[in-house]
Amino acid sequence: MTNGEDLKNNVQTSAKKSRIIVYGAAVLFSLIVGFSFLAVKTSMEVGTPLEILTYRFNFAAVAAAIPLMVRFVKIDLTGKSLKRLALTVVFFVGFMAFQALGLIYATSIESGIIFAIVPILSKIIAYYYLAEKGDWKQNAFITLSIAAVIAMFLFSLQGFQGVSVKGFILLLISCLLSALSNVLIRGVRSEFSPYAIAFLISIGGCVFFNAVTLMTSAIRGEPLQYLAPLAHWEFVLGSAFLGILSTLVTSLLMAYMLANMETVKATIFGNLSTAISIFAGVIFLREPLYIYHIVCTIFIIIGVIGTSLNGAPKPDKDREEE
């Protein structure tokens, strides 16, 4: 075997290992997001959506700051495009804020149906902003996954009274901001490390939601209400999970995924998390499992795998960055 053949085999082996790590990160992302609904349900028994968001980002900010304080990691922002990164943070925090507002007026089922379109919005924005192109096979698998998510939620409807227009609009804005933040994260990937992106998202969310919560408490004349949720261990535990794992870690994973795969391939794993949340509810909350859960989950998985395996070839520049 020649040196050229050895080099070629080493490159192929390295590329295969890289793909395994990337898709391993995507599966881990789906698992964390899928189980986060358990933490939300636990926290909602004690706190309001705003309080949950505030402490979620409090835990995320503290967890993100510790590695910097002990100098385990470093963030270098010198000479880099901070405006684009700041816009990324604004879109991400906005997505979380509008989602919380939308859930006040809409049900979680309606939210699940609406958020299934995030991969489509991401694909459209990435096409114009990043010139990412797919093929008909990838589009077909995306459609299959989204249709399976929507079908699962529609089968779950009981006593449906119609969608709140206000809730629909708020959740649709949240979806758009989520898609924009995903595309922008991929857009700044060459300048900023996944940790820098996740750190600034955590800090930005912490500052914003604490300001809103403290102002709300002051207006109501209940300044000590800010600390009230901390008296309940289930709220602290749920918020810690949402902050450390479902915000900081998933931000790291998403930033890493978007640095190594197309936007639509990364965002489609959000649909997989929907299926995981269903089975988590069955296992931990003894919620009923129906045949349509299983059938729709199979189609979601097929759609996610098909989307991941198809698409336009990556440009040489992206190959070099990996």
Secondary structure, 3 states (H helix, E strand, C coil): CCHHHHHHHHHHHHHHHHHHHHHHHHHHHHHHHHHHHHHHHHHHCCCCHHHHHHHHHHHHHHHHHHHHHCCCCCCCCCCCCHHHHHHHHHHHHHHHHHHHHHHHHCCHHHHHHHHCCHHHHHHHHHHHHCCCCCCHHHHHHHHHHHHHHHHHHHHHCCCCCCCCHHHHHHHHHHHHHHHHHHHHHHHCCCCCCHHHHHHHHHHHHHHHHHHHHHHHHHHHCCHHHHCHHHHCHHHHHHHHHHHHHHHHHHHHHHHHHHHHCCHHHHHCHHHHHHHHHHHHHHHHCCCCCCHHHHHHHHHHHHHHHHHHHCCCCCCHHHHHHC
